[in-house]
């Protein structure tokens, strides 16, 4: 881990993200939009030539004027003198006039100096400035992203963690920035300040909370960093944590804890589901019991109603039989002779049946019954003889 940390520090020191270049003032706009071989866009431009007078035009004017005079002296051509003077003045005026016009590209500020001393800062656009006031630097006004390499530091609970951060800043005071430090040196100073602040931030965080740095409000860290870089005229706009992760061992431990937590949650859900299913089954069984009780209750009610109907029917039959017997008894009382005649007729029929069956065994009781039986037999015989005659 220590070797990886040293390699990270060496790589951070070998790589710079901020640079300044020296180009002609006329190419400043193109230079601010062109990346170098390392992919860096300069934040400060230094004019390659502070003197803005077009010396070549002034020299050309002087040469033309001297040539016209020389030709006049040699060839005796006085007409060339005015032409040479006019042409020479024209070239000199153009060369000097161009030096009054200063074009500052969009998104940049220009620092002016007179006699080697800073005078003021002007913004983008075309300005008329005397040639004796020179443009010393052009400084970008755009937001500049700065990637702070991975910083590895122990957390509050002594767990090593790596944090990668993207910081956006802008040069609020070009004068302080240009005359306090160069762009290359500021790169190193800025990296050191950011890494130191991130280490303090990691040390104040628990290992399990390192991954949450990307979601945390880092306004305090941004303000502290802005205050530290204020002498250089730099203002921090935004701090974004792009990578925050503990060591692999801690990550595996956290993943194991999360997996255990997920499994515990799943087990709890299964238990809750099982309890709900059991409750549903008990509720369903209770409903079935209630339904069966209701069915048995209805069946019992039907049987009770059937028994009541049978009892009512028996009572009605008994009443009918009682009524019939009462009527029969009343008739017997009203017509005693008819009842006696019917009784005798029945007895006679029985006697005839017995007389016709010689094998029948007659069980007799009292003597009068035997006498009656013989009397009946004699009567039957007499009737038979009468019929034969």
C-alpha angles and dihedrals in degrees: 000000000000091000091052090049092051091048090051091051092048092049091049091051094048095051121069125186102186123067144160128213138197114231137147113280091242090061096049095105092052093044093055089057099044124088122215127230090283093051095253125142113212118244096193128042124195115200111243090222123030094195108083097189112113096237093182091060093047091048090047090053093051091047091051092049093049091045092054091050092047093049090049091052094046103036098024093235106152092176091070093062096071092041092050092047093051093046092046092049090048093053093045093048092049092049093049096038092057089057091064093059116081119183115199112193121238114274095027141094126217125217116214128203135185120202091351093306125111114249109171148320123252130195135229122309139053118317132181107229128166115249093244089065107074133200106238101178143004114211125192120240096198126109109269120210115214122190113212108207120239110295117204117201139148117265127226090276092046097259116141114237136176124224128187118192138188113209123191119203141162134208103250096175112034092185093058092045097048098042096039103048143351123250094249093050092046088055090062094042091048093049092050093048093047094047092048091050092047091051090054089048092051092047090057092052130080117239093246091053098051092094088057093062089091088062098040124105105249097186092121092052090048092051092048091050092048091051091051093050096040093101088064094052092247124139123196112226104180141359118205124181106215097175131022122161137145123233118295092256092054091045091053090048091049091047090050090051092048090048090049090048091050092048090048090051091049090049090050090049090050091050091049089048091049091050090049091049091049090049090049091049091049091047091049091048090048090051090049090051090049090048092049091048090050091049091049090046091052090046090050090050089052092050090048090051090047091050090048090051092048091049091048089048092050090048090050091049090048090050090048092049090046090050092048093049091046091053091047091049090049091051091050089052093046095045109030095160093052090050091050091048091051090049093051091047090054092049091049091052090052092048092051091051092051093046092054091052110064093183095057115112114220119207109207131188123184128023096249089058091055090048091050090050093053091045090053091049092052091049090051093050092049089051090051092052092048090053092049092052 
